[in-house]
Amino acid sequence: MISDRERSGIGMTSARTRERLIERLKEEGIRSEAVLNRIREVPRHLFVDEALSSRAYEDTALPIGHGQTISQPYVVARMTEAVIADGRPSKVLEIGTGCGYQTAILAGLADTVFSVERLGPLLRRARELLGSLGIRNVRFRHGDGWEGWKSHAPYDAIIVTAAPPETPQALLGQLAEGGRLIIPVGPRSHQELLTITRRGDQFEEQLIGHVIFVPLLPGLD
């Protein structure tokens, strides 16, 4: 079901406006047509405050309340490319539902997405919005992202949308063999975006780039 707000989004949310974002992402090095098509399809303006709708298709992060942000589209695309690097995953764990935008992107490219969020108000809003968009293959949990979601492990991919100072061991333990953890790691001022691949009891790290995410906090709120 598409809301009145989306139907009324002529101009600032037009196909031409969205296509400019897609061209920008291509110029920045995003190559996956599956990822680009999904970003083209998902109405990003619904995931930000109405006052910021005119900026929804800029390649920039925007505030969503509670000290959180909706990630820059390039970063969403780059992380999603890493998730599907070996094909369509069966099970993806997302740490940090936030507004649900990254969740919605993943939902079109994976069989099932398990999404954990520590902030109850954000989780409730994201669940309602994804439901209104007809997205049915996401399972939500109000939980501590540092702990993951062990009961549904192992996962083909885990994506973390907030930055811990070091990689949570619980998440490494919930990866399937050959599974990939895509995570920003480092202090609040700057982090390394890593892909960590499980090879038995060993974990291979690959640097994707440098990013700035909000910190991954423990506990619930």
PyMOL commands that set and color helices and strands:
alter all, ss='L'
color gray80, all
select helices_A, chain A and resi 4-7+15-27+33-41+44-47+50-55+73-83+101-107+120-132+145-147+150-152+169-173
alter helices_A, ss='H'
color red, helices_A
select strands_A, chain A and resi 62-65+68-70+91-95+112-117+138-142+155-160+175-185+191-199+202-211
alter strands_A, ss='S'
color yellow, strands_A
deselect
rebuild
show_as cartoon
